[in-house]
Amino acid sequence: MSATGESTSTNGVDPREARAIREVLVLTPGVQTVGQVLVHRGENGTVLVTATLGFGPSTPVSDIVAVLREVKAGIRAALPTVSTIVLEPEVAAPRDDMETPTDVIVIRGAD
């Protein structure tokens, strides 16, 4: 597993094509993480790309939709033979492993 994602699995697709697709995913502004990427070439020559893309919890839905459109356009530019692209956006939950900042703690004293 790398910092940019989990894995890229290919079935009958040139590894250079798979790297080009992953590069589009990683370099598209707005994509915070790239999870599993699957590239599958069907018997009839069709190419299916699926990917899980991570976004921050405060990312507006309209921005996510725009980024997904940009990713699809980038994949099609990098590999015009792709027939189907399925992107699954994942929005990160707020972190609960962080300590409460001291500036939000109020201590009341007895008078």
N, C-alpha and C positions, 0 to 999 in steps of 0.2 A: 504494500500500500504506500502511496506517495502523498505528499502534502496537497497535491492537486486532485487527488481522487483515488478511488479504489482500484479499478482495473479496466482494461480494455480487452474484450473478448471478440475475436474475429473468426468468421467461418467462411473461408474461401475468398477473403478480401486481402489484397496486398497490404503488408504491414505499413508501408509508406502512406497508403490511403488512410489507414486507421490512425496513424500519427497526425496526419493533416486534419482529420476530424477532431481529434483530441485537442490539437493546437487551437482550432477555432473556438472550442468550448472554453478552454482555459483563458484565452486572450480576449474574449468578448467582455467589454466593460459591463459591470453589474452582476456578473456571475461570481459568487464568492467561493463556491466549492463545486467540484465536479466529482460525482459519484461513479457508479458503474456505467460503463459505455459498452454497448453491444453492437457489433456490425455483422450483418448476416447477408450473404449473397445467396439468393434462391437459385434453383435449378434453371429457371427461365431467364436468369441474368438480372433479376430485380435485386436491389440493395435496400435493406432495412437498417436504419440506425435508431437505436434507443439510448437515452441518456438521462441520468438524474442530475439535476442542477440545483445547487443550494443558494438561498437568498437570505438576507438578514431579516429579523423580525419586524423591523421598521420600514422595510421596502414596500412602497405602495404597489397595489395589485396592477395598476396601469403601467408601472415601470417594469414589473415582471413580464407582463404581456409583450411589451415593446422589446425587452431583451430576448424573449423566446423567438419573436419574429426575426430579430437580428441574427440569432444563432442559426435558425433554419436557413436564412439567406446565405450566411457564411459557409455552412456545410454544403449547400448546393453549389456555391461558387468553387469550393475546394474540390468537390467530387460531384460533377454534374450527373453521374449515372445513378445517384441515390434516388430511389423512387418513393420511399416513405421515411418520414422522420417522426419519431415519437419522443417528446421531451416531458419529463416529469419534474415539475418544480417542487422543491422542499423548502419550507420556511423554517428557519431555526427557531426553536423555542427560547425564551429568555433564559439566560444562565442562572442557575440556582446554586452554583458552587462558589459564588463570590461572597465575600464578607460584606455586611451592611456598612456603608460609609458612615463614618463618625459624625458627619455634618447633618445626618437625618435623625440622630438620637437626641431625644429631649429628656432631660432628667429633672424631675420636679422635686424641689426640696420642701420640707415642712417648715412653715413659718412659726 
